[in-house]
Every structure is written in structure tokens, then in C-alpha cells.
Amino acid sequence: MIFNFKKAQKLIKKNLEVLFIFFLTIITITSTTSYNNSKKQIYENYKDVFNNVYFQKTIDHIFNSLTPRYKSINHKISNGETFNKILNMYSIADNEILKIKKELVSDYNLNNLKTDLDIKLTIDESNNRKITFFMFPVSRTEKIQLIRNLETDLFEKKTIITNLNKRIVFKEAKILKSLYKTAIDLKVQPNIIIEFARIYGFQVDFQRDIRKNDNFQIMYEVFEDDNGKIFETGNIIFADLKLSGVNNSLYYFDKQGSKGHYDKNGKSIKKALMKTPINGARLSSAFGMRKHPIDGFNKMHKGTDFAAPTGTPIMASGNGIITKAGWCGGGGNCIKIKHNSSYETIYAHMKSFGRGIKKGLRVKQAQIIGYVGSTGNSTGPHLHYEVVKNGKKINSQLLKLPSGKILQRQERKLFEVEKIKLDVLKSELIIGLN
């Protein structure tokens, strides 16, 4: 058969598009097959690499080195926390805690941690969580610093003291809503407000005696560094709570054996028992007959109830010895204090007791003994407070007790001099001379 070149040329020309598509398909199939084979080979190669134990160790090492080796912790001490409890919280080993405690016990009683101060520490997380740095606050101005010597594995101890300057602050304002709110708006430190309420707590019921537009003056010490940062507050050296137009001025007398606040006549504001053993509370149920909120029938209420938020501190209303600190049935957690041969006070429905509070402990007036709760037969958080005189429960709000010490002779002369100095200082601060 003779090949007809012209005829073939004519046929190709006629089917050129079909031939182009055919060859393009062949090329595509060949290329795809080659690519897939190559991709499979690359995958197998990578798979061998990733499965290689040395490669995995290398990756682990790289990622571990990206994690910070040292962890810094800043812990604010809360009420009820112990030294061991705080460090256990961060998974510190017992032997490591013991090392730290041995360094601190000679300088500080670790069973009496001060609340609201910061413990700072640094942990080496790559070395059995060893502590490399530890800063313990003895006070707001004194700290103990421990730095671990990595060669000897021992701590190097250093005491750090912050030198502070004393400054006298004077504030005054008209009470529009509440004493606390007004004082906070003036940027008076909360502990100063609490102390202000405490010293007037012997003679003033802050829920019933204060009226709108009554006013107060307060002059107190602050201790600050060279940059003006306040580290702590000192004594209230002068205070005046003007109620219904009547001044109630108090002066601080700093003589050993007679320290405290006195009125303008040199009479101590301290009484045998405080009128109210809790600040910022509302009188919710007075002494006398009432319909019992749980039992539903009328019965004698032989105490005074003060409604307050859970956790509000409760103070001992006078010096005395705790005769009971435990469960009192319907009274829940309660404390009984024997003040003298005549008077006893009872505090019921507590959430918890203060640090170290137990039977037989001698307490001082205004010492925190517990915190408001709703234990026992109670419909909400409050303090049930009773005063017992010669075995009979009496109305604490009608109780009239003699004032404390009255300054005499040489002490009275010294007090009069100090009173004049404080009045002059107050005047200077008011007009901006000091």
C-alpha cells in the first residue's frame, strides 16, 4: 500500500484541533503521574525524618527552651492564710519550705502573718521548683530578701529598710450620704476611716446619730517615701465629729501609760464597753419583744442585731477573757467574753473566728475576734450582740458606763500644751501654711 503523503497532510490539517487536544491530554497525564510519584517520595522522606527519635528530641529541646525557666510570683497575704499554705499553693516542696522558714524564724513570727502585704518569689521550674528569690514583708517599711547562691545552694539573706518621712494630713467635709462615702471621696485611707469610727464608737451610733449636713474634721499621720508614695498611716492626732451643731473634739495624747484619745477636758473617750462592736452595720433588730423571724411567734429578743455584709470584722467591746469560742446551737458560731465580775458580752452567728481566738485568751478592747456570718438559726448575715450584767441580759444601747481615765496634775498640764499645739497645727493646715 502506497502511503499518500498529500492525503495524510490534508487529513492532519483537517483534524488539527483534535490532535492538539490528544497530545495535551498525554502531556497532562504524564506530568501528573510524575508529580504524584515525586510527592509520595517527598512525603516518605519527611515521614522518616519525623519518626526519627533524634529529630524528636531536638524538637522537644527547642520547644522547652522557649518556655521561661523562671516564674515570678507576687502573692498578697489574705486573712487566715498560713505560711505553709501559701507556698503549697504554688507546689513548693516541703523541704524547700523548711529551708525558707529556717532563714526567717529568727526575725519574724511566721504564725502571725500581716494581711494585705505582698510575698514575692521566683521559682526555677527546670530544677525541682527550687526558689531562687524570696522577698518577705516584715512590715510595709521592712522586708527580708533571700537570694539563692547557685554554687552553694544556700540562701544569702539581706534586710531592706525603706526610709519614710512623716507628714500630717488634714481633711474636713460635710457628710452628705455617709461618713465612709464622704471620707473615701476625700481619699482618706480606709484604715483611718475605720479607726475614726472606732474612737467615736464609744459614744456615737453611726446609723442613728449622724444626720445629713453634719460634718467632721480629721488630722492624721502618713509615712511616705521621697517620691510621695504613702506606705502606711499612723495615729489620728485630732478629730472632730460635729453632730447637730455640737462639736465632739478629740485629741491624741502620746504619753507612755496614758496613750489614747481625750476630749477637750482631758477625759478619755474609752469606756468599759463599746456602744457598738461593729462598724458600718445597720441596727436590724432592737432589744425587746418581737415576732421571731424563724419561729413565727412573739418572744423576748434579749440582744441587739446588727445587719452587715458577710465577713465584716467584729470587735471585742471591752478588755476581757474569752470563756467560749465555738458552736452555740441556734446562735451558730459564737464567742463569750468575761470583762469583769459584773459584765459579760456574747457575739453570735459568726462566719468564722479571728486569728488565734480561743477559750482562755485575753483580748483587748476593739480587737477583732470574728467575722459576720449567718450560722445557726439566722435569716441572713448579721451580728447578734448581748450584754450580760450580773447574770441578767440587758439592753446594750441603753447601757451607761463611766468614761475611762481623766488626766490629772502633771499629765493634765502636758495634755493642755499638746492640745494647743494640735489646734495651732490644724489652723496652719487649714490656711495652707504647713
Secondary structure, DSSP 8 states (H G I E B T S, - for coil): ----HHHHHHHHHHTHHHHHHHHHHHHHHHHHHHHHHHHHHHHHHHHHHHT-HHHHHHHHHHHHHHS-SEEEEEEE--TT--HHHHHHTTT--HHHHHHHHHHHTTT--TTS--TT-EEEEEEETTTTTEEEEEEEESSSSEEEEEEE-TTT--EEEEEEE---EEEEEEEEEE-SS-HHHHHHHTT--HHHHHHHHHHHTTT--TTTT--TT-EEEEEEEEEE-TT--EEEEEEEEEEEEEBTTB--EEEEE--TTS-EEE-TTSBB--BSS-S-SSSS-EEEE-SEEEE-TTT-SEEEE-SEEEE--TT-EEE-SSSEEEEEEEE-GGG-EEEEEE-SSSEEEEEEEEEEE-TT--TT-EE-TT-EEEEEB--SS-SSSEEEEEEEETTEEE-GGG----B--B--HHHHHHHHHHHHHHHHHHHHHHHT--
